[in-house]
Amino acid sequence: MAVSFFRRTLLVAACIASLPTVALAQAWPAKPIRIVVAYPAGGVSDVVARALGERLAAGLGTSVVVENKAGASGVIGVDAVAKAAPDGYTFGFAAISPLSLAPHLGRSPFDPVRGVVPVASVMYSPVLLLATPATKARDFRTLLAAAQAQPGAVRWATSGQASLGHVMLEQLKAVSQVDITHIPYKGGGQQMNDALGGQFEILSTNAGPTVSQHMKAGRLVPLAVGAPQRMEGLPAVPTLAELGYPTANLSSLFGILAPAHTPAAIVERVNAEVNKALQQPELRQQLLTTGNVPTGGTAAAFAQQIAAESANNARIVRTAHIRAD
């Protein structure tokens, strides 16, 4: 199944790359464009989407309306995009997990390949592994040594069962053969309060302003990061790949999606505008300040990234017997 999904997605990517550039009809865009953000208002993804929307509005010569449709870890928002008319007036902003992880957990109400088309990669959000006041460990190997000495005593909190953090934990456990207790949460606020209160030893969470504040104050200590490379703001913190856990070295990739069958010329135009926006120093700095890293690239390359992560997640979910709530 995973191989079939991977091949079909690569086929879609190849089709996107091979389609000729067609001159856009002068009528497009003739009305406001909607961007559906798959997460609540006020969060980092919402702030980024609105900043990007302002630049797309300037580049495309029309207004851009941002609409939040949160729920089910982004699945509800992406489903709204999949069900929208493919006329070039609805796009989505979300992490790729609704396409690369949720389908393998039986959580997808839409076809992740035939329902939407990848438009542009925007940013990746590193996943930080943070020590809480419940442990004196100040590096990741020390924490693992504690887990080896007392199986099950080290508790790892994630944003939920079958979340990206949970996938990372299962990969790390499989490689290290260490027993770590998974503590799944459903709300970020309660998770952070319990972290600061020392209710568990390690927290996996995406980078962001609130997390940065707690790290600067010494309340949370970064041990490792899931990211393609070390974070610019935390140069001394190694990636999980550097520590010997490349399969657990995952991060949240975010991008722009469109309903399937959106005209290729419109997809290419929006892709070009997104890439142009990501080159603007102000937007790049805004992303880096929140702990996120701008990406960009072609629609075909974005589709290939989604396909590769989907194949990897399918294997992890199957091997670790991960089940959704």
Secondary structure as GFF3:
##gff-version 3
##sequence-region A 1 325
A	DSSP	alpha_helix	2	18	.	.	.	ID=ss1
A	DSSP	beta_strand	33	37	.	.	.	ID=ss2
A	DSSP	alpha_helix	44	60	.	.	.	ID=ss3
A	DSSP	beta_strand	64	68	.	.	.	ID=ss4
A	DSSP	three_ten_helix	72	74	.	.	.	ID=ss5
A	DSSP	alpha_helix	75	82	.	.	.	ID=ss6
A	DSSP	beta_strand	90	95	.	.	.	ID=ss7
A	DSSP	alpha_helix	97	100	.	.	.	ID=ss8
A	DSSP	three_ten_helix	102	105	.	.	.	ID=ss9
A	DSSP	beta_strand	116	125	.	.	.	ID=ss10
A	DSSP	beta_strand	127	131	.	.	.	ID=ss11
A	DSSP	alpha_helix	140	149	.	.	.	ID=ss12
A	DSSP	beta_strand	155	158	.	.	.	ID=ss13
A	DSSP	alpha_helix	164	176	.	.	.	ID=ss14
A	DSSP	beta_strand	181	184	.	.	.	ID=ss15
A	DSSP	alpha_helix	188	196	.	.	.	ID=ss16
A	DSSP	beta_strand	202	206	.	.	.	ID=ss17
A	DSSP	alpha_helix	209	216	.	.	.	ID=ss18
A	DSSP	beta_strand	221	226	.	.	.	ID=ss19
A	DSSP	three_ten_helix	246	248	.	.	.	ID=ss20
A	DSSP	beta_strand	252	259	.	.	.	ID=ss21
A	DSSP	alpha_helix	264	278	.	.	.	ID=ss22
A	DSSP	alpha_helix	281	289	.	.	.	ID=ss23
A	DSSP	beta_strand	293	294	.	.	.	ID=ss24
A	DSSP	alpha_helix	299	320	.	.	.	ID=ss25
###
